[in-house]
């Protein structure tokens, strides 16, 4: 029998100091959320603890609690999920990892090297967009024992710089523009007891009008297609001149077209909400935003 109870633990956020925005102290949490997958295949929260260590000042919020208590607890989880998404899933696992590939490609491989030709379209502009967000880098493995290992690693690089980033980046505005669904920050500490939350308290906890507008504007910018967008498989620079390789690239482009039209369109027609973030025409070759 398949399990239908899931747990999401934001332990990684525990102890991270909160910032001060325009003179107003912000607050963080490290919640644990219990989820239930119902018969409609919808994942719904059924219990939320906002801090890691149980205690009298750290109640477990339930759907049966007062409506506003449960609403604020869910907002706290969504706010922490926003922080984790932007810092770990998005920044670290796509932007910063892609930056290491970009550095290694440009520094270690001559422009005539086949791997340089393969990766160049997929690391274009990545260094530029990451300049203001530079952090600890993760480098290449020390060695590859087989050609299969090398192919697998190069596939991972291309996937991270294209499809993986598209899946994370392209959905940000749709799910984060309604600020209460993904608050970028919280202006009051997590509640320590039940039955005390008011709508005024919720509004004072959510980001200010300025922060909310800034969040919406940033997410809008992040999903805009750049004027020089290079879709996945669009190799205008023609790094490879060998006929055999050009044939392989052509086959890859044909496969993308097959995915884009019959497969994606047939699937989306059955969905209540169309999932277009990974349509080939929405996936860039490299991380440019």
N, C-alpha and C positions, 0 to 999 in steps of 0.2 A: 504494500500500500504506500502510495506517495505521501510524503509529509506535506502539510499545508500550514504549518506554523513556522515563521521565520523571525530572526532577531537581527536588528541593526544596531551596532555598537559604535559610538563615536568617541571611543576611548582616546584616539589619537589627538583629539582636541583638548583633552584634560590638562589643565595647568597653563594653557597658552594665555598670556596677558592680553587684556582687551585694550583697545586704543581710546584716545580722546578725539572726538570730532567736533570742531568748532566750539571747543570749550566744554563739551558735554561728554561725560564718561560713558563709554559703551560697556556691554557685558557679554560674556560668553558662557557656554555650558558644554557638557559632554554627555548627552543623553543616551539612554538605551531604550530602543523602541521595539515592541513586540508586534508583529504583523500576522494577519490571517488571510490566506488566499481562499476566497469564497467560491461558491458553485459557479458564479459568473466569471471566474478567473480574474477577479479584481483583488488587488492587495490593499487591505484596509488595516489601520492601526487599531490595536485592542488594549494596549497598555503602554504607558510612557513614564520613565523615570529620568529626571532632568540632570542628575548628577551621578557620578560613578559609585560613590559609597552610600549604601543605605543608611537611613537615619530618620529621626523624627522630623527634621527640617527638609527631608527629601522624599515626599510622598510619591506613591505610584498613582498616576492619573489614569482614569478609566472613562470609557464612553458614558457610563452611568453617572458620572459626577455632574456637577453643575455645568450648564452649557458653556459658559465663558471660561471656566477652569479648563475644560477639555479643549476648547478652541485655542487658548493661549499655549497650552502644552504642545499642541500640534504645530503652532507657529514657531515655537522654539526648536522643534525637531527640523522643520523646514529651513530655518535660519542656519542651523548647524550643518545641515546637508548642503546648503549653498556655499558655506565656507569650505567644506571638504571638497565639494565639486570643483570650485575655482582653484584652490591651492594644490590639491593632490591629483584629482582625475584630469583636470584641464592643464594647469600650469606645469606641474611636475611630469606627468606621464605622457604629455605630448610635446609642449613647447621646450622644456628644458632637456628632455631626452633627445629631441630632434636637434637641439643646438649642439650636443656632443657629436652627433653624426656629421653635422655640417662642418664643425671645426676639424674633425679628423679627416673628412674628405678633402677639404681645401688645403690642409697643412701637410698631409701625408701622401696624397695620391696625385701624380702628375695628371694634367688634363687629358692626356692620351690614354690613360689607364681605363680599361673597360668598366671597372667599378665606379670610377669617377664619372664617366659618361652616364652610367645607369642611375646614380644617385643625384647628380647635379640638378635635374629638374625638381627633385623632391625636397631639396634643402634650400631652394631659392628664396631669398628675403627672410629666412628664418632668423639669421643673426641680427638683422635690422629690427625686427619686431620684438626680439628678446632683449635688446640692449638695456631697456629700462627695468627689466625683470630678471636680471642675471642672478643666479644662485649656484649652489654646489652642483658640479657637473659629474655625470656618470660616463666613464669611458668605454672603449671597445674591450672585448675579451682579449686575453693575451695571445691566443692562438686559435686557429681552426684546424681540426685534424682531417676533415674530409671536405670534398666539394659540396656534399649534401649539407653539412653544417654551415658552410658559407652561404649557400643559397637560402637556407632557412633564416639566417640572420639578416641577410639583405632584404628578404621578403618582409621581415618584421619591421625593418627600418622604413621601407616604403609604405607599409600599412599604417605605422604610427604617424608618419608625416602627412598622410592623405586621409584614408577612411576613418581611422581612429579619431583624428582631430575633428573631422567633419561631424562625426556622430556626437561628439561632446560640444563642439562650438555652435553648430547650426541650430540647435534646439533651445539655446539660452533665452532668447527673447520670448518665445512662445510660452515657456514655463516660468520665466522670471520677471516678465514685464508687469504682471499683477503682483505688486510688492508683498502683500500679506501672504502670498503663496511661497515666496522665497525671500524673506527679509535679508538684506545684505548685512544688517547689524541690528542689535537690540539695545534700547536706551535704558532699560530697567533690568535689574537682576532677575533670575528665574524665581518663580513663586516658591515659597517654602511651606505653604499650607494650603489646604483646600477651602473653598467657600469664601475667599476674600477677593477674587478677581472681578473687576467691573469693566464695562466697556471703556471707560475713561482710562483705566489702567492699561488696557490693551493698546489703545491709541497712543498712549505715552510710551509704551514699550517699542512700538514699531518705529522704523526709521522716520526722521523728520521729512517735511515736504521737500526740502532741498536734497536730502539724501535719496529720497524716493525718485525724484526727477533725474538725479545723477545716475542712479542704478538703471533706470529705463533707457537713458541716453547711451550709456556705455554698452548695454546689451544690444541696443539697436545698431550701434557702430560695429560691434563684433560680428554681427551676422550679415553685414553688407558685403556684397561681392566686390572685390577690388577691380579697378578699371582694367587691369592687365591680367585678369584671372586666367590661369592655365588649368583647365579641367584635367582630371586624372586621365592619363593616356595622351594628353595633348603635348607633343614634344616638338614645338616649333623650332627650337634651337638646333635640332638634328645633330646631336652629339655623336650618334652612331651613323657611320656612312657605309658600313658593311651590308651587302645585300641580304645575307642570311639573317642578320639581326633586324633589318628593316622589315623583313617578312614576318618575323616573330612579333614585332611591335604592331604591325597591321592586323595580325590575328588577335592580339590583345585588345585592340581598339574595336574590332568587330564583336568580340565577346562582351565588351562593355555596352555596345549598342543593343545587343540581345537582352542584357540584364535591364537596361534602361526602359525599354518599351514593353515587350510582352510580359516579362516577369514582374517588374515593379507596378505597371499599370493594372495588371490582373489582380495582384495582391491588394493594391490600394482601393480598388473598387469594392472590396469586401470589408473595408475598415471604416469605422465611424469617423476616426480622425486619420487622414492620410499621413503616412510616414514617408516624407520626401527628403529627409536629411542625408540619406545615403544613396539617393539617386545619383548615378555617375555624373550627371550634368551639374550636381551640387557639390561634388567632391573636388577639392583643389589638389594639384600635384604636391604642393608644399604648404607649410604653415606660414601664411603671410599676414595674419591678423590675430 
